[in-house]
């Protein structure tokens, strides 16, 4: 288009080569330990979305390794017994996913109390606005793909822990309602969000990762044909656009303004979703394509881990109205969601070890 601003794209650092399967196998356990330790050093204290991503990922990685749930996750929840968390935005639901996982294995009254508070906010809070079709808004007047992770993981896991099918069904309903608004019919990719009811055609990588991660988990629980169809459409589209080194640009559809500006947390999240969805695929050819792309994304993103911290992670990103807006988000410091999505990738790699037998090295 006329007037494109390529100033950020032209300064993008070149990509790093991905890890090899054999090289990763040699360092896997130590890398997992380093990422977990670096996450602990960074601190997890706020009842907020980045921390929620880390908490759930810590649980998933520990369980994938056959270990007990991390003590720091329970300690985090215990720290809110005397002073309950402030719930004022959908992002405050994110820690509830790990809370539900703890309660499922070790039911406690204090866990149930916190779960009930989160459910009450979701169901009755004036800040929890819905659009005309019932999709939970991220902000009034805006539906974002991020929401189906921040709220959806909580609803899915609370429904499982509390044996409430209505909550599981609500997680699925919200995912589909968001897909109907945000998924591009031609490409299958997800727009980041809507603004005043209008879908903004910026297919931000991390938004697609949030959406795909939640979709893979919903599919595993419900087997929903519509979730399977829409999720596969998204992931096959992302796989076709994936570079050989495995890490996508910050926008997935080759926008000139963000070309070459890589976003590692999106690759980690998409890699985890690709592997998990591949493991659930009923089509051998689809399973092979998704698994191969998932492996490239995981090994590509892990090459950016330094001293346990994922580098080149974009900061918290609000909906941008033009592609250039995504080219100027800072990515020069570690972020909790980067750590969490790295651990999601590491957990998914372990969970889907059997797929490696089907993917040529």
GIFEN-V5322 format. One line per field, one symbol per residue. phi: phi as a letter, one per 20 degrees, with the letter a starting at -180 (. if undefined). burial: # if it has 16 or more other ideal C-beta (glycine too) atoms within 10 Angstrom, else .. A space follows every 10 residues. Layout:
phi->???
burial->???
This chain:
phi->.fngddffff effffefffe gfffgfdgff fgffffffff ffncceebff fffffffgff ffffemdfgf fffffgfffd ffcgfedbbg ffegffffgf ffffebfcgf ffffffffff fgecfffeec efenffefcg nbddfgffef efffffffff feldffffff ffffffffff edefffdnfe fgadclndfe fdeffffffg ffffffffgf edmgfffgff ffgfffffff effffndffg dfdmfgfdfn eecfffffff gffffffgfe fedfffgfff ffffffffff fffeeclndf eldffgcegd ecgggeedff bdbfcfffff ffffffffgf fdgffgfedg f
burial->.......##. .#..##.##. ...#...... ##.###.##. .#.#..#### ########## ####....## ..##.##..# ....#.#.## ########## ###....... #..##.###. ##.....##. #...#####. .######### ########## ##....##.# #########. ####..#### #####...## .######### #########. .#.#..##.# #########. .#..###### ###.#.#### ########## ########## #....##### ########## #####..### ####..#.## ..#####.#. #..####### ########## ##..#...#. .
